């Protein structure tokens, strides 16, 4: 066995022990929240007459993206729920309280992908587990690739947009029939590691 063959045998063996999948095209990215290039926005009906818009300002995450095999990609995001911001201090205080997000007991929400379906590499359905207030439900995010490429600082970035809808009742929140659902828009830009 040559040195090169031994090297690949060791890499393959190590990957099998640690449950890693080796792909020449897969890359790991950290979501760029420090540069304000990622957003978690929401809107919810206010009494059926208008929309309340807001966002979460403190979150982190990472994703693995393989452009040649997008279905093998994955994403994980953690959200600090007390970072909710609807541009109204009293309402935000109310939303952080026990009746709604209960941030003192449940300071984090999270999303972990379980499956990704993509037929063209530019759009995808991302299935995953979303946990909020200690309740985990399977949700689907409709996502599209915005673009990828080198940045001016010598790095490499990939960006995606996504949308999903959550039922408030699934997470123990009753805002009345006019506000039964919350619509989430995601803008994610990752820096390749």
C-alpha positions, 0 to 999 in steps of 0.5 A: 500500500502506497503512502497516498493509499494509506492516507485515504484509508486513514481519512475514510476510517476516521470519517466512519468512526466519527459519522462524517460524510466526506464530500469534495463539494460540501462546505461549512458556513457560519451565518454572518450576524456580526456584519448584519447580513442575516435576518429573522423577520416576522409579521402577524395580523393585528386584529385582522386589520393590519400587520405587525412586523418585527424581528429577532436581533440576536441569533447564531447558526451555521450550515453545510452547503454542497452545490452539487448535491444540495439535498445533503446540505444542513442548517442549524440556527439558535435564536435568543427569544428575548431579542424580539423587536417589534419597534414598540417597547411595551408590546415587546415587553408583553411578547417576552412575558409568560403569556407569549414567549416566556423568555425567562423560562425559554430563552432559546428557540432553535431550528435543526434541519432533518431533510432537504429536497431540491430539484434544481439546486437553486430552490429547496424545501427544508424540513426540520425541527423548530423548538419554541417554548419547549415544544418541537414541531416539524416545519418546512421552509421554502428557500431559494439561493440568492447567490454565492461567490468571493467577497472583497476581503478574501472570503467566500459567501453564500446567501439564501432567502426562506419563508415559512408559516407557524401556527401560534397554537402549536406553541401554546400561544393564543392571540385570537383567530385573526392572529392564528399564524405568524409568517417568518422571512429568513435572509441568511448569508454565510461565510465559508470556514 
